[in-house]
Amino acid sequence: MFNLIQQSEASRNIKYLGFLNSEDYLSVLSDCDIFCVTRNNSLAANTGFPSKLAEFLASGKAVVASDVGDVGKLLVGDRDLMLVPPEDEDALFDAFSRVLEDRSLIEKYGKAGRIAAKEIFDNRKYSSLLFERMNCLT
């Protein structure tokens, strides 16, 4: 992946920042065009939904993510985000190549991902469902 980035004309615009504290993390979110949430095919990765993925979708930027856990159950690949099989370096390469060759995909996936985040991860909606179910138990 680092070789792909270095060979790309976009290399001057791609930064690998590693770990960031919360303040720095929030300050760089708006400067990014593409977020990447890749996971291996482990039991842990296939449990639930990566919380960072919801944050990245809500940012309104393009997202490339591994199809693990509940990701493919909640989101639609090539509509809400670029979804790739876990541990598939060729598919990851192809996803990045597509968006680097056609920068309009950044806006397309960004808008769709933000809509999906609002619809799927609405805390008020799911809190109401939780309280409704809890009331049925009493």
N, C-alpha and C positions, 0 to 999 in steps of 0.2 A: 504494500500500500504506500509506504514512504517513497519507493521508487516511482510509482505512478504519479504521486504528488510532485516530486522533484522534476519529472519529465514534462509535466503539464505547463501550458502557458499561464495557467492560473496559479502556479506555485508561489508567486509573490503575494497572492491574496489568501493563501492557506497557512494557518498557523496551528501547530500542535502545542497546546498549552499545558498538558498534563493536569495534575491536581490543582484546583483553585479553591481558596477559601470562599465562603458564601458571598461576601461583599464583592470580590473580584469576579466571581462567577456571574452574578447578576449584572455587573457592568459590561461584560463581554457578550451576553446573550444577543443583544440587539445588533451587534456587528457581524454575526454569523449568517451565512446563507444556507448552509446545509448542516444538519445535525445527524450524527451517526450513533445508533444504539445497537451494537452487535453483541451477540451472545453465542456461547458454544451450545452444544446439544446435550448439556448435562441435566440431571434431575432438578437441580436448583434453578437453572435457567428456564426450565419448562414448567415451573410452578408460578402461577399468577401472572402479573403484568408489571413490567419495569416502570417504576414511578417516574423516572427521568423521561421516559418516552412521552408520557402525558404532558409534562412540562414543555418538552420540545415541540409537540404538536400545537400546544396553545400559543407558542411564540409566533406562529404564522410563517415559519420558515420551512423549507423542504426537509424531510426526514427520510433517512435510510435506516431500516431496522431489520433485525433477524426475526423470522417467523417462529417464535418460541412461545410456550405458555399460552396465554389467552390473547396474544397480540393478533393473530389471524382470525380469532373468533370475534373480536371487537372492531377491527379495522379492515378495510378492503385495500389490498395491494393494487398499485397503479391507479388508485383513486385518491385515497387518503394519504398515502406515503409510498415510498419504494420499499417493498417487502422482499427480503432475500432469505433463502434457506440458511439455517445456521451452519457455520463452518464451511460455507461455499465461497471461497475466495474469488472464483471466476464470476459468480453472480454479483458479488460486492463490487468487483472491478467494473462489470458492465453497468451497474446502477450509477456509480460515480462517473463513468465515461458518458453515459446518457445525459446526465445533468450538466456536466462540463461542456458537452457539445451543444446542448440546447438549454440555455440559461432561462428560457421561458418556463421550464419545468420547476424552477425554484418558486416562482409565483404560483403556478398551478397547484403544486403539492402543498405549498404554504397555506393558501386559502382553504383548500379542502381539509387539510389537517387541523386547522383552527376550528372549522365548523364541526368536525368530528369530535374534537376535544370538548367543545361547548356542549354538544349533544350527549356524549358518552360519559363525561366526567363532571356532570352537574351535581355538586354536593347537596344542594337543596332537594333535588329530585330524589337522590338515593337516600338521603336522610329521612325524607318523608316515607319512603318505602320501608326503611328499617323500623321507624316508629310504628307504622301501620302493622307490620308483622309482629312487633313486640306486643302491641295491644291485643292481637289475636291470641297470644299466649296467656294473657292474664284472665 
